[in-house]
Amino acid sequence: MSIKMSNLEQIETAILTLSSDEFQQLRQWFFDLDYQHWDKQLEQDIADG
């Protein structure tokens, strides 16, 4: 019987295989993405008053 991993489990497993440089690049990408989402939410909150 094969157990299918969730997307999150697959991502976590892949992250654990990254080199230090790749991990740093991923961390920066995630930080930038998080900031973009926060910025959009802030703009929406301002527009909503």
N, C-alpha and C positions, 0 to 999 in steps of 0.2 A: 504494500500500500504506500503510495507516494503522498507526502504532505506538501501542499503548495504553500510557499512562503508568501506573506503579504508584501505589498510594495515597500512598506516601511522596513520590514525585516530585511528585504533585499538591499535597500539603501544602507541600512546600518551595517550589514555584512560587507558591502562594497567600501564603505568609509573606513572600516577597520583594516582594509588592505592598502590604503593610500600611503604613499611615501610622505615624509614630513613636508616636502615642498608642495605636493598635491593637496595635502590637508590644509596647509596655509592658504592656498588658492581657493579651496572650497570654503573655508571660513570667511575669507574676504568677500567671496561671491554671495554667501548667505547673509553676511552683514549688510552688504549693499542692497540686496533684495528686501531684507527686513526694513531698512531705512526707506526704500521706495514705497513700501506698503504703508508705513507709518506716515510718510509725507502725504500720500493720497488721502489717508483717513483724516489727517489734520486739515487738508484743503476742503474735504467734504464737510467736516464739522464747522469750519468757518463759513462755508457757503450756506449751511443749514441754520446758521445764526446761533 
